[in-house]
Amino acid sequence: MSVDIDITQFYQTFFEEAEELLVEMEQLLLEVDIESPDAEALNAIFRAAHSIKGGAATFGFTALTETTHIFENLLDRTRRRELALTRVIIDTFLETKDVLQDQLNAYRNGTEPDPETFKRICAVLQQLAQEAGGEAAHAPAPAPAPVAAPAPAAAAAPAGGNLKVRLIKVSAGDQALLREELANLGEITGQEEADGDLTIWLNSQCGTDDIIAVCCFVIDEKQIVVEAVAAGEAPAAAAPAPAPAPVAAPAPVAAAPAAAPAAKDKEKAKPAAAAAAHGPDSGSIRVPTEKVDQIINLVGELVITQSMLAQTASSLDPVLFDRLFSGMGQLERNARDLQEAVMSIRMMPMDYVFSRFPRLVRDLASKLGKQIDLVTFGKATELDKSLIERIIDPLTHLVRNSLDHGIETPEKRVAAGKEATGQLILSAQHAGGNIVIEVSDDGGGLNRDRILSKALQNNLPGVSESMPDDEVWQLIFAPGFSTAEVVTDVSGRGVGMDVVKRNIQEMGGHVEISSRQGLGTTTRIVLPLTLAILDGMSVRTGEETFILPLNCVMESLQPKADDVHTAANGERVMNVRGEYLPLLELHKVFNVANAVQEPTQGIAVILAAEGKRFALLVDQLIGQHQVVLKNLETNYRKVPCISAATILGDGSVALIVDVAALQRTGVRRQDMAVAL
């Protein structure tokens, strides 16, 4: 009896795993030593292309199948040392990877890949094969697609039982891998090897199509012949041996080093058809981001409910209701642990971001005629998925600027007494509740005089020759600002850096720059680890409650009359252990009525944002706790100096203060001429 299977349900799994294989392929190609390529790296690149081809053939993605077929033929010749690698060949392979990515994206979007690009890349690969000598790689006929149609195939071919699987002209390493793959589909009752061919007798419940689909991840379909046989047809010499022995037996010594990694990579890289035959991977599961976000929202509601219960229970006698208070304490601990566990699911390593830049640096350095060594640190540092995807574009702008404006050409570097090869460093590390991402180069550094001259020419406000360096560097983030003398397709139009700063500020972070003339520039991005929860301090002003992010709170104190002064420009400042800090009154910022007017009657909270400190006057401190962030723009509208909102234990809404925005817009520049 045949069973129709809707293979479209496996599309998403194939797309995701093919995406991972393409990323792995690009990384390996970028790391290949042309003079002395690593054999296992070449095998891994070949296996990645082969796995993508097998999955594409299973799902009937013809253009992707044919492109990867030609590509893998070249890769096979490369790993067999029949084709010597050159920089041009590596460039062609990287271009092919880009085309495969475009084809994959097209199929993901339900469209067909661009036929002209498909024809062009196939012609390039075939020309490369002909120029390198030997047989040209020819595109296969679009025949593999019918393999994926289970219903008709099951009607015409054996649907399990005793099968004879003949594998033609297979290398020793692939033979070991195929034995293992077939052993997962049933019991091997015998096998024979002759002249590079491997014949395996298999007792399996899987049909011919399943057998062929799995073997196609290792070899070409034309090398596979499957037929039904009688139960006792296996060779007598092999029959007495237990089935696991042939599977576990290692390949000849020469192929052993490649066989084990191959099996490991294959298990990781199998697309959906093989996964259906083998069953799900017990080590991990793929969960759509929407489901994780739903769980996070539900956990957030649980935290709010727990806070409401705690608020209600606070009016009860703890002696009479000791069991209730004990249970509430346990609920609070469990809710926090659950919240942290769920949030950890959304965390992703920075390697997801950093892995995109080796290719960018390689291509752009070649285009600019520069020699650049990319170094990365902190790849395992984790950041919320919602932020990690949004940080890619700002980092790309910063990297391109370092390559174009920062690092000099080899000739200029040598003339300045430097190494001809410049260095670009990407690093990430945790610092408290934040992640710090740095882009550093050892180039020429920022030119203070040129920046100031351009800023004065553009009539930027607040610009003066006496500005400190850190404020001068911030001028490059002004909209339309550029010191480039020549506009290129890389940079120079004055767009990009202002977008970088705005995007990072929208993520609740800020940008700092340090630079030394002739030695290089470091751009530092500070971001919160997540935008879903926040450790905050609740404060009261008048009848309103506000939340201050705890990582911005340095200390709090009650001002004395002698500590508060008025500057020459009319602004108040506060003396904190010899340092005069701008004093901002929260009730004036948000126009809150019935608030404390006299600083000595309130509390000054010392806050730090974007490397600057200031004092914020509030009526009283309520306490500190974790709060669940709710998007204010989605539910209401954007409010200046407010980043989000939260629901308190009594059901009321509290606004979460954007300390960085408050520092930028609420505290005006002061000349610190204090009238004592």
C-alpha positions in Angstrom: 0.0 0.0 0.0 1.4 3.3 -1.0 1.2 6.4 1.3 1.3 9.9 -0.1 3.7 12.2 1.9 3.6 15.9 1.7 7.3 16.7 1.5 6.6 20.5 1.6 6.4 20.1 5.4 10.1 19.5 5.4 11.1 22.5 3.3 11.9 24.8 6.2 14.2 22.2 7.8 16.1 21.9 4.5 16.3 25.7 4.1 17.7 26.2 7.6 20.2 23.3 7.3 21.3 24.3 3.8 21.8 27.9 5.1 24.1 26.5 7.8 26.0 24.4 5.3 26.6 27.5 3.1 27.9 29.5 6.0 30.2 26.6 6.9 31.3 26.4 3.3 32.2 30.1 3.1 34.2 30.0 6.3 36.2 27.0 5.1 36.9 28.5 1.7 38.1 31.7 3.3 40.4 29.7 5.6 41.9 27.5 2.9 45.7 27.7 2.5 46.1 27.8 -1.3 49.7 26.6 -1.1 49.0 23.7 1.3 45.2 23.1 1.7 44.0 20.9 4.5 42.5 17.6 3.3 39.7 17.5 5.8 38.7 21.1 5.1 38.4 20.2 1.4 36.4 17.1 2.2 34.1 19.2 4.4 33.5 21.7 1.6 32.7 18.9 -0.8 30.3 17.2 1.7 28.5 20.5 2.3 27.9 20.9 -1.5 26.9 17.2 -1.8 24.4 17.4 1.1 22.8 20.5 -0.4 22.6 18.8 -3.8 21.0 15.7 -2.2 18.3 17.7 -0.4 17.7 19.9 -3.4 17.2 16.8 -5.6 14.8 15.3 -3.1 12.6 18.4 -3.1 12.8 19.0 -6.9 14.8 22.2 -6.7 16.3 21.8 -10.2 18.5 24.9 -10.5 20.0 24.4 -7.1 20.5 20.7 -7.8 22.3 21.3 -11.2 24.5 24.1 -9.9 25.7 22.1 -6.9 26.3 19.0 -9.1 28.7 20.9 -11.3 30.2 22.6 -8.3 30.8 19.4 -6.4 32.5 17.8 -9.4 35.1 20.6 -9.2 35.3 20.2 -5.5 35.8 16.5 -5.8 38.7 17.0 -8.2 40.1 19.6 -5.8 40.1 17.2 -2.8 41.6 14.4 -5.0 44.4 16.9 -5.8 43.5 16.7 -9.5 42.8 20.5 -9.6 45.3 22.8 -8.0 43.8 25.7 -6.1 44.5 29.3 -7.0 43.1 32.6 -5.7 41.0 32.8 -8.9 39.5 29.4 -8.2 38.7 30.3 -4.6 37.1 33.5 -5.8 35.0 31.5 -8.3 34.0 29.0 -5.5 32.9 31.9 -3.3 30.9 33.5 -6.1 29.2 30.1 -6.6 28.4 30.0 -2.9 26.7 33.4 -3.3 24.7 32.1 -6.3 23.6 29.0 -4.3 22.5 31.4 -1.5 20.4 33.4 -3.9 18.9 30.2 -5.3 18.1 29.0 -1.9 16.4 32.3 -1.0 14.4 32.2 -4.2 13.0 28.7 -3.4 12.4 29.8 0.2 10.3 32.7 -1.1 8.3 30.3 -3.4 9.9 31.6 -6.7 12.3 30.3 -9.3 16.0 31.4 -9.3 17.1 33.9 -11.9 17.7 31.8 -15.0 20.4 34.1 -16.4 22.5 33.9 -13.3 22.0 30.1 -13.2 23.3 29.8 -16.8 26.2 32.2 -16.2 27.5 30.4 -13.1 27.2 27.0 -14.7 29.1 28.2 -17.7 31.8 29.7 -15.5 32.2 26.4 -13.6 32.3 24.4 -16.8 34.9 26.7 -18.3 37.0 26.4 -15.2 36.8 22.6 -15.4 37.9 22.6 -19.1 40.7 25.1 -18.5 42.0 22.9 -15.6 42.1 19.9 -17.8 40.2 16.6 -17.6 36.5 16.1 -18.2 34.3 19.1 -18.0 31.6 19.1 -15.4 28.3 18.7 -17.1 25.0 19.6 -15.5 22.9 16.5 -14.8 19.5 16.0 -16.4 16.8 17.2 -14.1 15.9 13.6 -13.3 16.6 13.5 -9.6 13.4 15.3 -8.8 11.1 12.3 -9.3 13.1 10.5 -6.6 11.3 12.7 -4.1 7.8 11.5 -5.2 7.2 8.7 -2.8 3.8 7.6 -4.1 4.6 6.6 -7.7 8.0 5.2 -6.7 6.5 3.0 -4.0 4.1 1.5 -6.5 6.8 0.6 -9.0 9.7 -0.4 -6.6 10.1 -2.7 -3.6 8.6 -1.2 -0.4 11.1 -2.8 2.0 12.0 -6.4 2.8 15.3 -8.0 1.5 17.1 -5.6 -0.7 20.4 -5.7 -2.6 22.1 -2.3 -2.7 24.9 -2.0 -5.2 27.1 1.1 -4.9 29.3 1.7 -7.9 32.8 3.2 -7.9 32.8 4.4 -4.3 35.9 5.6 -2.4 36.9 3.8 0.8 35.9 6.7 2.9 32.5 7.0 1.4 32.0 3.2 1.7 32.5 3.4 5.5 30.0 6.3 5.6 27.4 4.5 3.4 27.7 1.3 5.6 26.8 3.4 8.6 23.9 5.2 6.8 22.4 1.9 5.6 22.8 0.2 9.0 20.5 3.0 10.3 17.8 1.9 7.8 17.8 -1.8 8.6 19.9 -4.9 9.2 22.9 -5.6 7.0 23.0 -9.3 6.3 26.0 -9.4 4.0 28.3 -7.4 1.8 30.9 -7.7 -1.0 33.6 -5.4 -2.3 35.1 -5.7 -5.9 36.9 -3.2 -8.0 35.7 -0.2 -6.0 32.1 -1.4 -6.0 30.3 -2.2 -2.8 27.3 -4.5 -2.6 25.2 -4.6 0.6 22.3 -7.0 1.4 19.9 -5.2 3.6 16.8 -6.3 5.4 14.8 -3.0 5.8 11.3 -1.6 6.2 12.3 1.3 4.0 11.4 1.5 0.4 13.7 2.0 -2.6 13.2 5.7 -2.6 14.2 6.1 1.0 17.4 4.1 0.4 18.3 6.1 -2.7 17.5 9.5 -1.0 19.8 8.7 1.9 22.7 7.4 -0.3 22.3 10.5 -2.5 23.7 12.5 0.4 27.1 10.7 -0.1 27.3 9.7 -3.8 25.5 10.4 -7.0 22.2 8.7 -7.8 23.7 7.1 -10.9 26.0 5.1 -8.6 23.1 3.5 -6.8 21.2 0.4 -7.8 18.6 -1.1 -5.5 16.7 -4.4 -6.2 14.6 -6.9 -4.3 16.2 -10.3 -3.6 15.3 -13.6 -1.9 15.9 -13.9 1.8 18.9 -16.2 1.6 20.7 -14.6 -1.3 23.4 -12.9 0.8 26.9 -14.3 0.4 27.6 -17.2 2.6 30.9 -15.9 3.9 29.3 -12.7 5.2 26.0 -14.2 6.6 27.4 -15.6 9.9 28.9 -12.3 10.9 26.8 -10.1 13.2 25.3 -7.1 11.4 27.0 -4.4 13.5 30.5 -5.7 12.8 30.7 -4.6 9.1 29.2 -1.2 10.0 31.7 -0.5 12.7 34.7 -1.8 10.9 36.9 1.1 10.0 37.9 1.9 6.4 41.5 1.3 5.3 44.0 3.4 7.2 44.5 6.0 4.5 40.8 6.9 4.6 40.2 6.6 8.3 41.0 10.2 9.3 38.4 11.5 6.8 35.7 8.9 7.5 35.0 9.8 11.1 34.7 13.5 10.6 32.6 12.8 7.5 30.1 10.8 9.5 29.9 13.5 12.1 29.4 16.2 9.5 26.8 14.2 7.6 24.8 13.6 10.7 24.7 17.4 11.3 24.0 18.2 7.7 21.2 15.8 6.6 18.2 17.7 5.3 14.6 16.6 5.9 14.4 13.5 3.8 17.2 11.8 5.7 15.8 13.1 8.9 12.4 11.5 8.1 14.2 8.1 7.7 16.4 8.4 10.7 14.0 10.0 13.2 14.5 13.3 15.0 17.9 14.4 16.5 17.7 13.9 20.2 20.3 16.5 20.9 18.4 19.6 19.9 15.1 20.7 18.3 14.2 23.5 16.0 11.6 25.9 17.4 10.2 28.9 15.5 11.1 32.3 17.0 7.4 33.1 17.3 6.8 30.3 19.7 9.8 31.3 21.9 8.5 34.9 21.9 5.0 33.7 23.0 6.5 31.8 25.9 8.5 34.9 26.9 5.3 36.9 26.9 3.5 34.3 29.0 6.4 34.2 31.5 6.2 38.0 31.6 2.5 37.9 32.4 3.3 35.3 35.1 5.9 37.6 36.7 3.3 40.5 36.7 0.7 38.2 38.3 3.2 37.1 40.9 4.0 40.8 41.6 0.3 41.5 42.0 -0.1 38.6 44.5 2.9 39.9 46.5 1.4 43.3 46.6 -1.9 42.0 47.9 -0.3 39.7 50.4 1.8 42.6 51.8 -1.2 43.8 53.7 -1.6 40.5 55.6 -0.1 39.5 58.9 3.0 37.4 58.2 2.6 35.6 61.5 -0.9 34.4 60.7 -0.2 33.7 57.1 3.3 32.4 57.3 2.6 29.5 54.9 1.2 31.9 52.4 4.3 34.1 52.6 6.6 31.1 52.3 4.7 30.0 49.2 4.9 33.5 47.7 8.6 33.6 48.3 9.0 30.2 46.5 6.8 31.4 43.6 9.0 34.5 43.2 12.2 32.4 43.1 10.6 30.0 40.6 9.3 32.8 38.4 12.7 34.4 38.3 14.4 31.1 37.5 11.8 30.4 34.8 12.2 33.8 33.3 16.0 33.5 33.1 15.8 30.0 31.6 13.4 31.1 28.9 15.4 34.2 28.2 18.5 32.0 27.7 16.7 30.3 24.8 16.7 33.5 22.9 20.4 34.2 23.5 22.7 33.6 20.5 26.5 33.7 20.3 28.2 36.7 18.6 29.8 34.2 16.2 26.5 34.5 14.3 27.5 38.1 13.6 31.2 37.8 13.4 31.2 34.9 10.9 29.8 37.3 8.3 32.8 39.6 8.2 35.7 37.4 6.9 34.2 37.4 3.5 33.4 41.2 3.6 36.9 42.0 4.7 38.5 39.8 2.1 36.5 41.2 -0.8 36.7 44.8 0.3 40.4 44.7 1.1 41.0 43.3 -2.4 38.9 46.0 -3.9 40.8 48.8 -2.0 44.2 47.3 -2.6 44.9 46.8 1.1 46.2 43.9 3.1 44.1 43.3 6.2 44.2 40.7 8.9 40.8 40.2 10.7 41.0 39.0 14.3 37.9 38.2 16.4 37.5 37.7 20.2 34.5 36.7 22.2 32.6 34.7 19.6 30.9 32.7 22.4 29.5 35.9 24.0 25.7 35.8 23.9 23.2 38.4 23.0 19.4 38.4 22.6 18.4 37.2 19.1 16.2 40.3 18.6 19.3 42.5 19.1 21.9 40.3 17.4 20.0 40.5 14.1 19.7 44.3 14.4 23.4 44.9 15.2 24.6 43.4 11.9 24.0 46.5 9.8 25.6 49.0 12.2 28.7 46.7 12.6 28.9 46.4 8.8 29.0 50.2 8.5 31.7 50.4 11.1 33.8 47.7 9.5 33.6 49.2 6.0 34.6 52.6 7.5 37.6 51.1 9.2 38.7 49.4 5.9 38.1 52.5 3.8 39.1 55.4 6.0 41.0 53.9 8.9 43.6 51.3 7.6 46.1 52.7 5.2 47.4 51.2 2.0 50.5 49.0 2.3 52.7 51.7 0.9 51.6 54.3 3.4 51.8 51.9 6.3 55.4 50.9 5.4 56.3 54.6 5.0 54.9 55.3 8.5 57.0 52.4 9.9 54.1 50.0 10.3 53.6 46.5 9.0 52.2 46.4 5.5 49.2 44.3 6.7 46.7 46.2 8.8 44.8 44.7 11.6 41.0 44.9 12.2 39.8 43.5 15.6 36.2 42.6 16.4 35.5 41.7 20.0 32.6 41.2 22.3 32.3 40.8 26.1 29.8 41.0 28.9 30.0 43.9 31.3 27.4 43.7 34.0 24.0 43.7 32.4 25.4 44.9 29.1 27.4 43.6 26.2 30.3 45.6 24.9 31.2 45.2 21.2 34.3 46.9 19.8 35.6 47.5 16.3 39.3 48.4 16.4 41.8 49.1 13.7 45.5 50.1 13.7 45.1 52.6 11.0 45.8 56.4 10.8 43.2 57.4 13.4 40.7 60.2 13.2 42.0 63.7 12.1 40.8 66.2 14.8 41.5 69.3 12.7 39.8 68.0 9.6 36.7 66.9 11.6 36.5 70.3 13.3 37.0 72.2 10.0 34.2 70.2 8.4 31.9 70.6 11.3 32.4 74.4 11.3 31.8 74.4 7.6 28.6 72.6 8.1 27.5 75.0 10.9 27.0 72.2 13.4 25.8 73.6 16.7 28.1 73.7 19.8 31.3 73.2 17.8 34.4 75.0 19.1 38.2 74.5 18.9 38.3 73.8 22.7 36.1 70.8 22.5 37.5 67.6 24.2 38.5 64.8 21.8 35.6 62.5 22.8 33.1 65.2 21.8 34.9 65.9 18.5 34.8 62.2 17.6 31.0 62.2 18.2 30.7 64.8 15.4 31.2 62.1 12.8 27.7 60.8 13.7 26.0 64.0 12.6 23.6 63.5 9.6 25.4 64.0 6.3 28.8 64.4 7.9 31.8 63.2 5.9 35.4 64.2 5.6 36.0 62.1 2.5 37.5 64.1 -0.3 36.3 61.6 -2.9 32.9 59.8 -2.9 33.3 56.1 -3.7 30.8 53.2 -3.8 32.3 52.2 -0.4 31.8 55.4 1.6 32.0 59.2 1.5 28.4 60.2 1.0 27.9 61.2 4.7 25.2 58.5 5.2 25.7 55.5 7.4 27.3 56.7 10.7 24.3 58.7 11.8 22.2 55.7 11.0 24.6 53.6 13.1 24.1 55.8 16.1 20.4 56.1 15.7 19.9 52.3 15.4 22.0 51.6 18.4 20.2 54.2 20.5 16.9 52.5 19.4 18.2 49.3 20.9 18.8 51.0 24.2 22.6 51.3 23.7 25.2 54.0 22.9 28.4 54.4 20.9 31.8 55.6 22.2 34.9 56.4 20.1 38.5 56.7 21.1 41.2 57.5 18.5 44.9 58.4 18.4 46.5 60.0 15.4 48.6 57.5 13.5 47.8 54.6 15.8 44.2 53.7 15.1 40.5 54.0 16.2 38.3 52.0 18.5 34.5 52.2 18.3 32.8 50.8 21.3 29.1 49.8 21.3 27.4 49.2 24.6 24.0 47.3 24.5 21.7 45.7 27.0 21.7 41.9 26.9 18.0 41.8 26.2 15.0 44.2 25.7 12.5 41.8 27.3 13.2 42.2 31.0 15.0 44.8 33.1 16.4 45.1 36.6 15.1 48.5 37.6 14.7 50.9 40.5 11.2 52.3 41.1 11.1 56.0 42.2 8.2 58.3 42.9 7.7 61.8 41.8 4.4 63.5 42.8 1.8 60.8 42.3 3.7 59.1 39.4 6.0 56.1 39.6 8.9 55.8 37.2 11.5 53.0 36.6 15.2 53.7 36.3 17.4 51.0 34.7 19.5 49.7 37.6 22.6 49.4 35.5 22.6 53.2 35.1 22.1 53.9 38.8 25.4 54.7 40.5 24.2 55.8 44.0 21.5 57.9 45.7 21.8 60.5 48.4 19.9 63.4 50.0 21.3 66.8 48.9 22.4 69.3 51.4 21.8 73.0 50.9 25.5 73.7 50.5 25.8 71.0 47.7 23.3 72.6 45.3 24.4 75.6 43.3 23.2 77.6 40.3 25.5 77.9 37.3 26.0 81.1 35.3 23.5 79.9 32.7 20.8 79.4 35.2 21.1 75.6 35.4 21.4 73.8 38.8 24.5 71.7 39.6 25.2 69.5 42.5 28.5 69.0 44.2 29.2 65.3 44.8 32.5 64.8 46.5 34.2 67.6 44.6 32.6 66.9 41.2 29.9 69.2 39.9 27.1 67.3 38.2 24.2 68.7 36.3 21.0 68.4 38.5 17.9 67.5 36.5 14.5 67.5 38.2 12.3 64.7 37.0 9.0 66.5 37.7 10.0 69.3 35.4 11.0 66.9 32.6 7.6 65.2 32.6 5.5 68.0 34.0 4.4 66.1 37.1 2.2 68.1 39.6 2.5 68.0 43.4 6.2 67.0 43.4 8.9 68.1 45.8 10.4 71.4 44.6 13.2 71.8 47.1 16.2 69.6 46.4 17.0 69.2 50.1 13.6 67.6 50.6 14.0 65.0 47.9 16.5 62.3 46.8 19.2 62.8 44.2 19.9 59.6 42.1 23.3 59.7 40.5 23.0 58.2 37.0 25.6 57.4 34.3 24.9 57.2 30.5 27.2 57.4 27.5 30.2 58.0 29.7 28.6 61.0 31.5 27.1 61.4 35.0 24.3 63.6 36.2 22.0 63.8 39.2 18.3 63.2 38.9 16.0 64.7 41.6 13.0 62.5 42.7 10.6 62.5 45.7 11.5 59.1 47.1 12.9 55.7 46.3 10.4 52.8 46.3 12.6 49.7 45.7 14.3 47.6 43.0 12.9 44.6 41.1 12.8 43.0 37.7 10.2 44.4 35.4 8.7 43.2 32.1 9.1 45.7 29.3 6.1 46.5 27.2 6.5 48.4 24.0 4.9 51.9 24.5 4.8 52.8 20.8 2.8 49.7 19.9 0.2 50.4 22.6 0.2 54.2 22.8 2.8 56.4 21.1 6.5 57.4 21.4 7.2 59.5 24.4 10.5 61.5 24.6 12.9 60.2 27.2 10.8 57.1 27.8 12.0 53.7 26.4 9.1 51.4 27.4 6.5 50.8 30.1 5.7 48.1 32.6 2.8 46.9 34.8 3.3 47.1 38.5 2.1 44.8 41.2 -1.0 47.0 41.9 -2.0 46.9 38.2 -0.9 50.4 37.5 1.4 51.3 34.6 4.9 52.8 35.2 7.1 54.4 32.6 10.7 53.3 32.1 13.1 56.2 31.8 15.5 56.3 28.9 18.5 57.6 30.9 20.7 58.2 27.8 18.0 60.2 26.1 17.4 62.1 29.3 21.1 62.9 29.5 21.2 64.1 25.9 18.1 66.2 25.8 17.4 67.2 29.4 20.9 68.2 30.5 22.1 71.2 28.5 25.8 71.9 28.1 27.0 73.9 31.1 30.2 75.9 31.4 30.3 75.0 35.1 30.8 78.6 36.2 29.2 78.1 39.6 27.9 81.1 41.5 29.0 80.3 45.0 
